[in-house]
Amino acid sequence: MARVLFVVPPLTGHVNPTVSVARALEARGHQVAWAAHPGTVRPLRPAGARLLPLSEVAPAELVAQVTDRARVVRGAAALRFLWEDFLAPLARSMLPGVDAAVTEFAPDVMAVDQQAVAGALIARRRALPWATLATTSAGVVDPLAGLPEVKRWLGELVAGLERDAGLAPVAAGELSPHAVIAFTTAAMVGPTDRFPAHYRFVGPSISDRPEAAAFPWDLLRPGPRVLVSMGTVNAHASGRFYATAVAALAGQPVQAILAAPPELVGAVPDNVLVRGYVPQLALLPRVDAVVCHGGHNTVCEALASGLPLVVAPIKDDQPIVADQVVAAGAGLRVKFGRVQAAELRGAVERVLTEPGFRAAAGRVRDSFAAAGGAAAAATVLEKLL
């Protein structure tokens, strides 16, 4: 039996993949705990799971700032903002709490989300075996390959965090030299033999996630159905897109399930059902396509069900994930801020009626199933003991 400590940022999409991995470890007799912010993690973790709480004060302010700024920054400026104004301050605020959690829990191995840099720094400082959890397929490619100045700036920023933690800077100091667990497959990122040998591609970890949102299943209609979801973080920046989606699908021979704050949507036609939250894993097997923002969890959950996508990326890793979907042949990309109703309607019609999109989504689904998901990730962690 071993003790495994998960370190995650206060972001739902980065917490969810750890839940199934933790359950797989527990089923094998290991003990698990999370060093994390209670406000985000407590509703998502399995019942009875141990939480070593970190201070909520700074992260709450940082997440609010990120949500506000995400509405106006794009491209390289968005990446710089993400690291300089969110991930670096988050690392500094988490460092004492993660250190205390390691003292209290005495883990044998640590599983650290790629954006929870404090976990990487503490694992290195304590000389503990640890794995990086790359929760998005964009996290294992090099989006800065064509931006050498930005790449140099990011390296210097991470080096500053390392020095502040009492560590000598090393190349890619935020990534584990022992194991990088990538929750994706070659079907999304391309041939994996171009990556270092310690990278493990296990596919998405999406089983066994608790879902509490109620849903009126009796209101689902016969015929094709489309889920439209722009994610919780982006909801209040998506008013225009919601209106476009409603206009695009109004009166069409499909039922649209729109996961969005009802107050941002307003009146809708009979074939559009609006819910503030949906039990996404339970709903996906009952729809035929997904329109989304390119969030890695939503994309992988749709593809794991063999569903084609229309992706309207907004920020961060979403454009990279959207391009991966298109390259895989499993969907189409539209412009979040510019797409018009006719174009969106046409894209939805294409992914629903052209068999190539569903066939490609099925190939990605099969690659996910073969990779092993949460069980394979648990095995990687066991091998670090």
C-alpha positions in Angstrom: 0.0 0.0 0.0 1.2 3.5 -0.9 0.1 7.0 -0.1 -0.5 9.2 -3.2 -1.0 13.0 -2.9 -2.8 14.8 -5.7 -2.0 18.5 -6.1 -4.4 20.5 -8.3 -5.3 24.1 -9.1 -8.7 25.5 -8.2 -10.1 24.7 -11.7 -12.8 22.2 -12.2 -11.4 20.8 -15.5 -8.1 20.0 -13.8 -9.7 18.4 -10.8 -12.1 16.1 -12.6 -9.5 13.8 -14.2 -7.9 13.1 -10.9 -11.1 11.6 -9.4 -11.2 8.5 -11.5 -7.4 8.0 -11.1 -7.8 8.2 -7.3 -10.6 5.7 -7.3 -8.5 3.3 -9.4 -5.7 3.6 -6.8 -8.0 3.1 -3.9 -9.4 0.0 -5.5 -5.9 -1.4 -5.5 -5.5 -0.7 -1.8 -3.6 2.7 -1.9 -4.4 5.7 0.2 -5.1 9.0 -1.6 -5.5 12.6 -0.6 -5.8 16.0 -2.3 -3.8 19.2 -1.5 -6.3 21.7 -2.9 -8.7 24.5 -2.4 -11.9 23.3 -0.7 -14.3 25.5 -2.6 -13.4 23.9 -5.9 -12.4 20.4 -4.9 -14.8 19.5 -2.1 -17.9 19.2 -4.4 -16.0 17.1 -7.0 -14.0 14.6 -4.9 -15.5 11.2 -4.0 -17.4 11.0 -0.8 -15.1 10.5 2.1 -12.0 11.4 0.2 -9.3 13.1 2.3 -8.7 16.8 1.6 -5.8 18.7 2.9 -7.1 22.3 2.5 -5.2 25.2 1.0 -6.0 28.8 1.7 -8.9 30.1 -0.4 -8.1 33.8 -0.1 -5.6 34.5 -2.9 -7.0 31.8 -5.4 -10.5 33.2 -5.1 -9.2 36.7 -6.2 -7.0 35.2 -8.9 -9.8 33.1 -10.4 -12.0 36.2 -10.5 -9.3 38.2 -12.3 -8.8 35.4 -14.8 -12.5 35.2 -15.5 -12.7 38.9 -16.1 -9.6 39.3 -18.2 -10.3 36.1 -20.3 -13.1 38.1 -21.9 -10.7 40.6 -23.5 -7.2 38.9 -24.0 -6.3 36.5 -26.8 -3.3 34.8 -28.3 0.2 35.3 -26.9 -1.2 38.0 -24.6 -3.6 35.5 -23.1 -0.8 33.0 -22.4 1.4 35.7 -20.8 -1.5 36.8 -18.7 -2.3 33.2 -17.7 1.2 32.6 -16.4 2.2 36.1 -15.1 -1.1 37.0 -13.4 -2.5 33.6 -12.5 -0.3 30.5 -12.5 2.8 32.2 -11.0 0.9 34.0 -8.1 -1.1 30.8 -7.6 2.2 28.8 -7.2 3.5 31.2 -4.6 0.2 31.2 -2.7 0.0 27.4 -2.7 3.6 26.7 -1.8 3.3 26.8 2.0 0.1 24.8 2.1 1.4 22.1 -0.2 4.6 21.8 1.9 2.4 21.4 5.0 0.2 18.8 3.3 3.3 16.8 2.4 4.4 16.9 6.0 1.0 15.9 7.3 0.2 13.1 4.7 3.7 11.8 4.1 3.1 10.7 0.6 5.1 8.1 -1.2 4.4 9.6 -4.6 2.9 12.9 -5.8 0.6 13.4 -8.8 0.8 17.1 -9.7 -1.3 18.9 -12.2 0.7 20.7 -14.8 -0.8 24.1 -13.7 -0.2 23.5 -10.0 3.5 24.4 -10.1 3.8 24.5 -6.3 3.3 20.8 -6.3 6.2 20.3 -8.7 8.5 22.6 -6.6 7.7 20.9 -3.3 8.1 17.4 -4.8 11.6 18.4 -6.1 12.5 20.1 -2.8 11.4 17.0 -0.8 13.1 14.6 -3.3 9.8 12.7 -3.7 9.0 10.7 -6.9 6.3 12.6 -8.7 4.3 12.6 -12.0 3.0 15.6 -14.0 -0.7 15.3 -14.9 -1.1 16.9 -18.3 -4.9 17.3 -18.2 -5.1 18.8 -21.7 -3.7 17.5 -24.9 -2.4 21.0 -25.6 -0.1 20.5 -22.5 2.2 18.0 -24.2 2.7 19.9 -27.5 4.9 23.0 -27.8 2.6 25.9 -28.6 5.5 28.4 -28.3 7.7 26.7 -30.8 7.1 29.6 -33.2 7.3 32.3 -30.5 10.9 32.1 -29.2 10.8 35.3 -27.3 7.6 34.3 -25.4 9.1 30.9 -24.8 12.3 32.5 -23.3 10.2 34.8 -21.1 8.2 31.8 -19.8 11.4 29.9 -19.0 12.7 32.8 -17.0 9.4 33.1 -15.1 9.5 29.4 -14.1 13.2 29.8 -13.2 12.2 32.6 -10.8 9.6 30.4 -9.1 12.3 27.7 -8.8 14.8 30.1 -7.2 12.1 31.4 -4.8 11.5 27.8 -3.7 15.2 27.3 -3.0 15.8 25.2 -6.2 18.3 25.5 -8.9 16.5 26.2 -12.2 16.4 23.3 -14.7 14.9 23.0 -18.2 11.1 22.5 -18.0 11.3 22.7 -14.2 7.6 22.5 -13.9 7.4 19.1 -15.6 8.4 15.8 -13.9 11.5 14.0 -15.1 10.0 10.8 -13.8 6.6 10.6 -15.6 4.3 12.9 -17.6 0.8 11.4 -17.7 -1.0 12.8 -20.7 -4.7 12.3 -20.7 -4.9 12.0 -24.5 -3.7 9.7 -27.3 -1.9 9.8 -30.6 -5.3 10.2 -32.3 -5.3 13.7 -31.0 -1.6 14.8 -30.7 -0.1 12.8 -33.5 2.7 10.2 -33.3 3.8 9.8 -29.7 7.3 8.5 -30.6 8.5 12.1 -30.9 8.0 12.7 -27.2 10.4 11.7 -24.4 10.3 8.1 -23.2 8.8 9.1 -19.8 5.7 10.5 -21.4 2.7 8.2 -21.0 -0.4 8.6 -23.1 -3.3 7.1 -21.2 -6.3 8.7 -22.8 -8.9 10.7 -20.9 -9.8 9.9 -17.3 -13.6 10.4 -17.2 -15.2 7.4 -15.6 -16.8 7.4 -12.2 -17.3 11.2 -11.9 -20.1 12.1 -9.5 -22.8 14.3 -11.2 -25.4 16.0 -9.1 -27.2 18.2 -11.6 -30.9 17.3 -12.1 -32.1 16.9 -15.7 -35.7 16.6 -17.2 -35.0 13.4 -19.2 -38.7 13.2 -20.2 -38.3 16.4 -22.2 -35.8 14.8 -24.6 -37.5 14.4 -28.0 -37.1 11.7 -30.6 -34.6 12.5 -33.4 -31.2 14.0 -33.5 -30.0 16.0 -30.5 -27.2 18.5 -30.1 -25.5 19.5 -26.9 -24.3 23.1 -26.8 -21.9 23.9 -24.0 -19.3 26.7 -23.6 -18.1 25.7 -20.1 -18.8 27.3 -16.8 -15.8 29.7 -16.8 -16.7 31.1 -20.2 -20.5 31.3 -19.7 -20.8 35.0 -19.0 -18.5 35.8 -22.0 -20.7 33.7 -24.3 -24.0 35.7 -24.6 -23.5 36.4 -28.2 -22.6 32.8 -29.0 -25.7 31.5 -27.2 -27.9 33.9 -29.2 -26.2 32.7 -32.4 -26.7 29.1 -31.5 -30.4 29.6 -30.7 -30.9 31.4 -34.0 -28.9 28.7 -35.9 -30.9 25.8 -34.5 -34.4 27.4 -34.2 -36.9 25.5 -36.2 -34.4 22.9 -37.4 -35.2 19.1 -37.2 -32.9 18.7 -34.2 -33.3 19.3 -30.5 -30.7 21.5 -28.9 -29.8 21.1 -25.2 -28.1 24.4 -24.3 -26.0 24.3 -21.1 -26.0 28.0 -20.2 -27.3 30.4 -17.6 -31.0 30.9 -18.6 -30.8 34.6 -17.9 -28.1 35.0 -20.6 -30.3 33.2 -23.2 -33.8 34.5 -22.8 -36.7 33.1 -24.7 -36.0 30.1 -26.9 -38.0 28.1 -29.5 -39.7 24.8 -28.7 -36.8 22.7 -30.0 -34.2 24.4 -27.6 -34.0 23.2 -24.0 -31.9 25.5 -21.7 -30.4 24.3 -18.4 -28.0 26.1 -16.2 -26.1 22.8 -15.5 -26.4 19.4 -17.1 -25.1 15.9 -16.0 -22.8 15.8 -19.0 -21.5 12.3 -18.8 -25.0 10.9 -18.5 -26.4 13.1 -21.3 -23.7 12.5 -23.9 -24.8 9.0 -24.9 -28.3 10.5 -25.7 -27.1 13.2 -28.1 -25.7 13.0 -31.6 -23.2 15.9 -31.8 -21.6 18.5 -29.5 -21.0 22.3 -30.0 -18.5 23.6 -27.5 -15.6 25.9 -26.7 -12.8 23.4 -27.1 -12.3 22.7 -23.4 -10.3 19.5 -23.2 -12.7 17.7 -20.8 -15.8 18.4 -22.9 -14.0 17.5 -26.1 -12.6 14.2 -24.7 -16.0 13.3 -23.2 -17.7 13.9 -26.5 -15.1 11.9 -28.4 -15.2 9.1 -25.9 -18.8 8.7 -26.8 -17.9 8.8 -30.5 -19.6 12.1 -31.1 -18.5 14.6 -33.8 -18.0 18.3 -32.7 -18.3 21.8 -33.8 -15.7 23.8 -31.8 -15.6 27.5 -31.2 -12.4 28.1 -29.2 -12.2 31.1 -26.9 -8.8 31.2 -25.2 -5.9 29.3 -23.5 -5.5 25.8 -24.9 -8.8 25.7 -26.7 -7.5 26.8 -30.2 -4.9 24.0 -30.0 -7.5 21.4 -29.0 -9.9 22.6 -31.7 -7.2 22.2 -34.3 -6.5 18.7 -33.0 -10.2 17.8 -33.4 -10.1 19.1 -37.0 -6.9 17.3 -37.8 -8.4 14.1 -36.5 -11.3 14.6 -38.9 -13.8 14.5 -36.0 -15.3 18.0 -36.3 -15.2 21.5 -37.6 -13.9 24.8 -36.2 -15.8 28.1 -36.2 -14.8 31.5 -34.9 -16.3 32.1 -31.5 -16.6 35.9 -31.9 -17.6 36.1 -35.5 -19.6 33.0 -36.5 -23.1 33.8 -37.8 -26.2 31.7 -37.5 -26.1 30.4 -41.1 -22.5 29.2 -40.8 -23.1 27.6 -37.4 -26.2 25.9 -38.7 -24.3 24.6 -41.7 -21.5 23.2 -39.5 -23.9 21.4 -37.2 -25.7 20.0 -40.2 -22.5 18.7 -41.7 -21.3 16.9 -38.6 -24.7 15.3 -38.2 -25.1 14.1 -41.8 -21.6 13.6 -43.2 -20.5 10.1 -42.0 -16.8 10.9 -42.1 -17.0 13.0 -39.0 -18.7 10.3 -36.9 -16.3 7.7 -38.2 -13.3 9.8 -37.2 -14.8 10.4 -33.8 -15.3 6.7 -33.5 -11.6 6.1 -34.2 -10.6 8.6 -31.5 -13.1 6.8 -29.1 -11.4 3.5 -29.8 -7.9 4.9 -29.2 -9.1 6.3 -25.9 -10.5 2.9 -24.8 -7.3 1.1 -25.8 -5.1 3.5 -23.9 -6.6 2.6 -20.5 -7.6 5.9 -19.0 -7.7 6.2 -15.2 -6.5 2.6 -14.7 -3.4 3.1 -16.9 -2.6 6.4 -15.1 -2.8 4.6 -11.7 -0.3 2.0 -13.0 2.1 4.7 -14.1 2.0 6.2 -10.5 2.5 2.7 -9.0 5.6 2.2 -11.0 7.1 5.4 -9.4 7.0 3.8 -6.0 
